[in-house]
Amino acid sequence: MSQFTNRVTEMLGVETPVVEAPMGWIARSQLASAVSIAGGMGVIETSSGELPAVKE
């Protein structure tokens, strides 16, 4: 695998940025946590209209 450098890799101190897309209705805390624990950047989606649940 080839290594590359850009602003994201430099800012975050990672070799390969792996970002989970904020996929509606599936990107909840469980998925974001699993991605983060695995070394990626987990994202919780907020477009489903469940903002109170996201805040909780």
C-alpha positions as CSV (number, residue, x, y, z in Angstrom):
1,M,0.0,0.0,0.0
2,S,1.4,3.4,-0.9
3,Q,1.6,6.1,1.7
4,F,0.5,9.6,0.9
5,T,0.5,12.9,2.8
6,N,-2.0,15.7,2.8
7,R,-3.5,18.2,5.2
8,V,-5.8,15.6,6.8
9,T,-3.1,13.0,7.4
10,E,-0.8,15.7,8.8
11,M,-3.4,17.3,11.0
12,L,-4.6,14.0,12.5
13,G,-1.3,12.2,12.6
14,V,-2.4,9.2,10.6
15,E,-1.0,7.4,7.6
16,T,-4.3,6.6,5.9
17,P,-7.4,8.5,6.8
18,V,-10.4,6.1,7.0
19,V,-13.6,8.0,7.5
20,E,-17.0,6.4,8.0
21,A,-19.6,8.2,5.9
22,P,-22.6,9.7,7.9
23,M,-25.1,7.3,6.3
24,G,-28.6,8.2,7.2
25,W,-30.5,5.8,9.6
26,I,-27.5,3.5,10.1
27,A,-24.6,5.7,11.3
28,R,-25.5,5.7,15.0
29,S,-23.2,5.7,18.0
30,Q,-22.6,1.9,17.8
31,L,-21.2,2.1,14.3
32,A,-19.3,5.3,14.9
33,S,-17.8,3.7,18.1
34,A,-16.8,0.5,16.2
35,V,-15.1,2.5,13.4
36,S,-13.3,4.7,16.0
37,I,-12.1,1.7,18.0
38,A,-10.8,0.1,14.8
39,G,-8.7,3.2,14.2
40,G,-10.9,5.1,11.8
41,M,-12.9,8.3,12.2
42,G,-16.5,7.5,13.1
43,V,-19.3,9.9,12.3
44,I,-22.8,10.0,13.8
45,E,-25.4,11.2,11.3
46,T,-27.9,13.9,12.3
47,S,-30.1,14.2,9.3
48,S,-32.8,11.7,10.3
49,G,-34.6,14.3,12.5
50,E,-33.6,12.6,15.7
51,L,-31.5,15.4,17.1
52,P,-32.6,14.9,20.7
53,A,-31.4,11.3,20.5
54,V,-28.1,12.4,19.1
55,K,-27.7,14.9,21.9
56,E,-28.4,12.3,24.5
